[in-house]
Amino acid sequence: MTSNLMHKGISGRLLSPRIWGNLPIKNFNVGLGGRYYFDDFQNHPAHISAQTIGNYGSYIDTGVTLKQSATEATGAIEVAGNDADNDEGSIISGGGAGGMVAIDATGTGRIAFECRFKKEDVDDNGLAFFLGLSEESSQAANALVDDTGVVADKDFIGFSVLADDGNSIDFTWKTAGQTVQVHANIHTMVADTYVKLGFLYDPVHHHGDKKIKIFVDGVEESVYVTQTQLEAATFPDDEELCLFLATKMVSATTTARTCHLDWWALGVEE
């Protein structure tokens, strides 16, 4: 669903002004100058298998659930039931069949992404995840590699936590067939605590060494994607990408590890 939801402060629940403040998303909502998509999952159908429902595609191992949270009054997607070795669940926009955005290294339009996410537990060898943009049909078995949580060989850009460091968020990107690029340890997660993760590509106003700025809880990080990195073979330049969340329980446990996606948003200037 789309929404006119506006930002309310850096530390608030809603969109971060440092990312969205200069984007005319009200105009984008009605097709003027760009596109804007926001989903707060207030009325999202349950995914019970690998299927396309509610305009999203999903892949879910037996026993894993992907449905609206019963404990979030403002709406959230909950991935739960993943208590077996390498249990996984993933969800992607466009039914997994079509992209929403392409980041052009020589383009002029701004592109913004942000989401709000938490894990119930942040211990090592627990729940790995990727959250950001990935190519169509990424929702599949082993979207994250068994035992490591590394993202599969796809076009992607976004945030991830690997198996061996359950509270450490990396910013990562890759073109399929190339070597993954990583800004490691940009943020330390706290158990059962939401964090907002986002980035802003502004090819006109950002300097060449800061073409994509990365944000955690609305605060700009000290690492960036540079123009040189955008033009390298490892960046998914002008590749069609979708909103994508992938999770994997990387070791057997008697306790299922739960995560919640409160909302995600994408703005594209044309």
N, C-alpha and C positions, 0 to 999 in steps of 0.2 A: 504494500500500500504506500501511497505518497502522503505527505503531510506538510503543513506549514510550520512545523515545530521550529522554533528559533533558539539560538544559543542563550544561555543564562549563566555567564560566569565561568571562570576556568575550573573551579572545583565542583561545580554543580553537576547534576545528572545529565543535562542536555548538551547540545552541540557546543564545541569550544570556539570562542570568538577569534582566537588567533588563526584558526583554520578557515572558518566560515564567514567572518565579519565583513570581508570585502566582496563576497560572492552574492550576487542578486538572486538568491534562491527562490524568492517569491515570483520573480519573473520567469526563472527556469521552470517553476511548477506549471506555468501555463504556456510553455514552449517558446518563450522569448529569450533568445540569446544562449540557450543551453538546456540542459536536462538535470533534474534533481530527483533522487529516489531516497526515500526514508521508510524503514519498516521497524516498528516498535513491537511487533509480534503480540498485539493485544487480542487477536482473534485468529490464531494460527492453527490449522488442522494438524492432527497427530500423524507422523510418519511411522508406519509399522513394518515397513520392508523397503527394499530398493524400489523406489517409485517416484512418480511425478505427481505432486499434489500442491494446491495453493500456489501455483506458479514456481515452485521450487522442485528441483530434483534432489534425491537423497540416496545414500547407501548406508545400510544398517545391518550389522551382524545380529544373529539370533540372540535374543536376550537384551539387546541394547534398545533403549527407547529414545525417540527424538520427538518432543512434543512441547506444547506450551506449559510453562511452569505453573503449578498450583499455588505457589507461595509468593508470586510477584504480582502485586496489584496493578502495576503499570505495564505488565506484559513482558515476557521473556521466553526464549527458546531454551529448553533444558535437555541436555544429553546425559542420560543416566543408564544404569544397568550394566555398565561395562566392567565386569568383575572377573573376566577370564583373560588369559594371556592373549594380547594383541586384539582384543575386542575393539571395534571401531564404529564410528558414525560420522557421516558428513552430509552437508547440505549446500546447495549451489543455486544461484538465481537462474532465471530463464529456462527452468526445467532441465538445465545441463546441456541445452541444445543451441543456445545463442549467447553471444557476448553482450556486455553493457557498455564497455569503454575500451579504447586503445590509447596507450600513452605514446605519443609521437615525439621522438627526440628532437625533431626540428619543427614541432608545432608551435602555436601561439596561444592556445586556449588553456586555461587553468583546469586542473583536476584535483578534487578533494575527496578523501576517504576518511571515515571515522567510525568507530564502533565502541561499545561498552560491554565488557566481558569479565567474568570471574571464574576461578576454579575453587571447588570446595577444599581441596588439598593441594599443596604445592611441593610435596616431598619428591625426592628423586625416584626414578623408575615407577612413576605413577602415570598421570595422564599427560600425554604430549598433545600439542595442537598446532594448527596453522590457521590464521585468520587474516583475510585480505582479499586479493584478486587473483584468480587463476583461470586457465583456459577452460573452455567448455568440456563437459564430460569428465571433469576431475573427480566427481563423486563416484568412486569405484573402489573395489577391493584394493587394499594397500595404497590408498591415497597418501598415507604416511607409511614409511617403510617399517616393517616389523622390527621390534626390539630397539629401534633407535628414534623413531618419530620424525626422521628426515622426510621432507616433502618429496613425492615421487617426481620423476623426470617429466616436468611440465613447464609451460610458461607461467610464471607467477611473480607476485610482489606482495609482501606483507609481513606479518608478525608471527613468530613461532616460538614454542618451547619444546626442547628436545628431551629425550628420556633421561639422560644422565644429569640434567640440571633443572629440576622441576619447577623452580621459582624464577628462572632467569629468562627474560624475554629478549629474543634477537630480532633484528630487522633484516629481511633477506629477500633476494630476488634471483631470477634465473630465466634464461631461454632454454627450452627443451634441447637436450643434447650438449649443453654447455656446462661449465663449472659453476656451482652455486656460489653466490656472493653474500657475505654476511657482515653486518655490524653487530657484534656480539654484546650481550649483557647490557642492553640499553636501559633495562628496568628490572627491579626485583619485585616479583609478585608477593602479595600477602594472602594467606589462606582466606577463602570466603569473602573476599573484598574486591569490589568492582574497580576496574581500571579502564580509562578511555585511551584508545590507541588510534592514531591517525597520521596521515601525511598529506602534504600539499605540494603539487607540482605547479609552479608558476614560471613558465619559460620566458616571460617578458620582464618581470620585476625581480626575480631571484637571480643573484650573481651566479656565474658559471660554476663556482665551487659549492653552491648551495641550491641546485636546481630543484631537488625534492627535499623539502624540510620534513622532519619526523617529529611527532608530538606524542607525549605521554601526559595524560590528565591536563591537556591544553597547554603544556609547557614545551617549548622548542628544545629538542635535544642538540647535542654538540657534534653529532655526526650527520652526514648528508649523502644524497646521491648526486654526484657531480655531472656536469655536461659530458666530460670524458667518459664517465661510467655509463651514461645514457647511450652514448654512441658506440660502446663496446659490444662485441658479439654476445656477451653474457646477459645483456639487458633485453627484456621482451619488448623491443621497440615496435610499435604499431601492431602489436598482436592483440586480437580480441580477447578480453578478459571478463570474468564474471565475479560477483560477490561469492565468497567461498569460505566455509568453516569446515575443517577436518579435525577429528579427534581420534586418539588411539591410546588404549590402556596397554602399556608396554611390558607389564609383567602380571602374572596371576596374583590375585589377592582375594581375601574373603570379603573385602569391602569395595563396593562399586564407587568409582570416582565420578563425581558429578560436576558439570560446568553449566554456566548460563550465559547466553548472548542476549543482552537487554535490548539492543537495537544496533542497526548499522545504517550508514548513509553514504551516498555517492553523489557528487556534483561534477558536472562536465560542462565547461564553457565552449561554445561553438563559434 
